[in-house]
Amino acid sequence: MQLRTPDLSTEQIAKWMRAAAHSRKVESMPERAPQAGQLFRHHPGFDFKNARQSLNRARAKNDIDTIKPLRRLRRNQGAINEALIDCLSATLSVNKQMAAEIAGLSGEIATLRQQLAKNGAAADAGRVGPL
């Protein structure tokens, strides 16, 4: 998905910052002002512990200390396959969590861009003459 972004100059960014600072001084906007918890929220991270444990279990089932011709007979291939399947399913669940997180962040970025566009249009409309 390609996103079109306008060419930004330092003057435009400075205008946005001045307009935002001015609007906060003049009027309070409780519906648009982010709360302290919303602005910087702690992300717990993604847990790959289950995938790591399943992979280690598969490695342990594959490690057989015996002479080479007997290793195939002593290896529990069914347990190894099951552990690898568990590892893949744990990785897929983490990938789904990541996809949901990315979708949420994309939505937040879209709302921020809309707010920037509205603030830029309001600042341009409020200007009384060329600078």
C-alpha positions in Angstrom: 0.0 0.0 0.0 1.5 3.3 -1.1 0.9 6.3 1.0 1.1 9.8 -0.4 2.6 12.3 1.9 3.0 16.0 1.2 6.4 17.5 0.9 7.1 19.0 4.3 9.3 22.0 4.9 10.7 23.3 8.1 8.5 26.4 7.8 5.3 24.2 7.6 6.4 22.1 10.6 7.1 25.3 12.6 3.7 26.7 11.6 2.0 23.5 12.9 3.9 23.7 16.2 3.1 27.4 16.7 -0.6 26.7 15.9 -0.7 23.8 18.3 0.9 25.7 21.0 -1.4 28.7 20.4 -4.5 26.5 20.4 -3.6 24.9 23.7 -3.1 28.3 25.3 -6.3 29.8 24.0 -8.7 26.9 24.4 -8.6 23.6 26.2 -9.6 20.7 24.1 -10.3 17.7 26.4 -11.6 15.5 23.6 -8.4 15.8 21.6 -5.8 16.2 24.3 -4.2 12.8 24.9 -4.1 11.5 28.5 -0.7 10.7 30.0 -1.4 7.0 29.8 -2.4 7.2 26.2 0.5 9.2 24.9 3.3 6.9 26.1 1.9 3.5 26.7 4.2 0.6 27.7 4.2 -2.2 25.3 4.7 -5.6 26.9 6.4 -7.1 23.9 5.7 -10.3 22.1 6.2 -13.6 23.9 8.1 -16.2 22.0 8.6 -18.3 25.1 6.2 -21.1 23.9 7.8 -21.3 20.5 11.3 -21.5 22.1 10.2 -24.2 24.6 8.7 -26.3 21.8 11.8 -26.0 19.7 14.0 -27.0 22.6 11.8 -30.0 23.2 12.2 -31.1 19.6 16.0 -30.6 19.9 16.1 -32.7 23.0 14.1 -35.5 21.4 16.4 -35.5 18.4 19.6 -35.7 20.5 20.4 -39.4 21.1 23.7 -40.5 22.5 24.2 -43.8 20.8 26.1 -45.2 17.8 25.1 -43.8 14.4 23.2 -46.8 13.0 21.0 -47.0 16.1 20.1 -43.3 16.3 17.2 -43.7 13.8 15.7 -46.5 15.9 15.9 -44.7 19.2 14.7 -41.3 17.9 11.1 -40.4 18.7 10.1 -38.8 15.4 6.5 -38.4 16.3 7.4 -36.3 19.4 9.8 -34.2 17.3 7.1 -33.5 14.7 4.6 -32.7 17.4 7.0 -30.3 19.1 7.7 -28.6 15.7 4.0 -28.2 15.0 3.6 -26.6 18.5 6.4 -24.3 17.7 4.9 -23.2 14.4 1.5 -22.7 16.0 3.0 -20.5 18.8 4.8 -18.5 16.2 1.6 -18.0 14.2 -0.2 -16.8 17.2 2.5 -14.2 17.9 2.4 -13.2 14.3 -1.4 -12.6 14.6 -0.8 -10.4 17.7 1.8 -8.4 15.7 -0.6 -8.0 12.8 -3.3 -6.7 15.2 -0.8 -4.3 16.8 0.3 -3.0 13.4 -3.4 -2.5 12.3 -4.0 -0.5 15.5 -1.0 1.6 15.0 -2.0 2.3 11.4 -5.4 3.5 12.6 -3.7 5.8 15.1 -1.4 7.2 12.4 -4.4 7.8 10.1 -6.2 9.8 12.8 -3.1 11.8 13.5 -2.6 12.6 9.8 -6.2 13.8 9.7 -5.7 16.0 12.7 -2.5 17.4 11.1 -4.4 18.1 7.9 -7.2 19.9 9.8 -4.8 21.9 11.9 -2.8 22.8 8.7 -6.0 23.9 6.9 -7.1 25.9 10.0 -3.7 27.6 10.3 -3.7 28.4 6.6 -7.3 29.8 6.8 -6.5 31.8 9.9 -3.5 33.5 8.3 -4.3 37.1 7.3 -1.7 37.8 4.7 1.4 36.4 3.1 4.3 35.8 5.5 
